[in-house]
Amino acid sequence: MKLPRDLNGSELVKVLCRDWGYRKVHQTGSHAILDTDDPSPQRLSIPQHKPLRLGTLHAILRSVSQHKGVPLEAVLD
């Protein structure tokens, strides 16, 4: 599994909203706040950096995969 090294925060927000059932609630400074209720409530803070650091990206993707109950590789696709 190789993480994309050129992914922007705004691109990640679009993908999470389009494919994983998140919605953008608001933005505070340089962080977009996403929310979902499926399968239970979860709130994520996504930095709008260009590009996202690999550790930050991995932590966000791991959080989404654990919450949705899918493997990390499924979130990357």
C-alpha positions as CSV (number, residue, x, y, z in Angstrom):
1,M,0.0,0.0,0.0
2,K,1.5,3.3,-1.1
3,L,0.0,6.6,-0.1
4,P,-0.3,9.3,-2.7
5,R,2.3,12.0,-2.1
6,D,0.6,14.9,-3.9
7,L,-2.9,14.8,-2.4
8,N,-4.2,18.2,-1.3
9,G,-6.6,18.6,1.6
10,S,-9.4,20.0,-0.6
11,E,-9.1,17.0,-2.9
12,L,-9.4,14.6,0.1
13,V,-12.5,16.5,1.3
14,K,-14.1,16.1,-2.1
15,V,-13.4,12.3,-2.1
16,L,-14.6,11.7,1.4
17,C,-17.8,13.7,0.7
18,R,-18.5,12.0,-2.6
19,D,-17.6,8.4,-1.9
20,W,-17.8,7.9,1.9
21,G,-20.8,9.8,3.1
22,Y,-19.1,12.7,4.8
23,R,-20.4,16.3,4.6
24,K,-18.5,19.5,5.1
25,V,-19.9,21.2,8.1
26,H,-17.7,24.3,8.2
27,Q,-14.1,25.6,7.9
28,T,-12.1,27.0,10.8
29,G,-8.9,28.7,9.6
30,S,-7.1,26.2,7.4
31,H,-9.0,23.1,8.5
32,A,-12.2,21.8,7.0
33,I,-14.5,20.0,9.5
34,L,-16.4,17.0,8.1
35,D,-19.2,15.1,9.7
36,T,-21.0,11.8,9.2
37,D,-23.7,9.8,10.9
38,D,-23.2,6.5,9.1
39,P,-22.8,4.0,10.9
40,S,-22.3,6.3,14.0
41,P,-21.4,10.0,14.4
42,Q,-17.9,11.0,13.6
43,R,-16.2,14.3,13.0
44,L,-12.9,14.8,11.2
45,S,-10.7,17.8,10.8
46,I,-8.9,17.9,7.5
47,P,-6.1,20.4,7.0
48,Q,-6.2,22.3,3.7
49,H,-2.5,22.0,3.1
50,K,-0.9,21.5,-0.3
51,P,0.2,18.6,-0.2
52,L,-0.9,16.8,3.0
53,R,1.9,15.2,5.0
54,L,2.0,11.5,4.7
55,G,1.6,10.9,8.5
56,T,-1.5,13.2,8.6
57,L,-3.0,11.5,5.5
58,H,-2.4,8.1,6.9
59,A,-4.0,9.0,10.3
60,I,-7.1,10.4,8.5
61,L,-7.5,7.4,6.2
62,R,-7.0,5.0,9.1
63,S,-9.7,6.8,11.1
64,V,-12.1,6.6,8.2
65,S,-11.4,2.9,7.6
66,Q,-11.9,2.0,11.2
67,H,-15.1,4.0,11.5
68,K,-16.6,2.6,8.3
69,G,-15.3,-1.0,9.0
70,V,-13.4,-1.4,5.8
71,P,-9.8,-2.1,5.1
72,L,-7.4,0.9,4.6
73,E,-6.8,-0.2,1.0
74,A,-10.5,0.2,0.2
75,V,-10.4,3.9,1.3
76,L,-7.3,4.5,-0.8
77,D,-9.2,3.3,-3.9
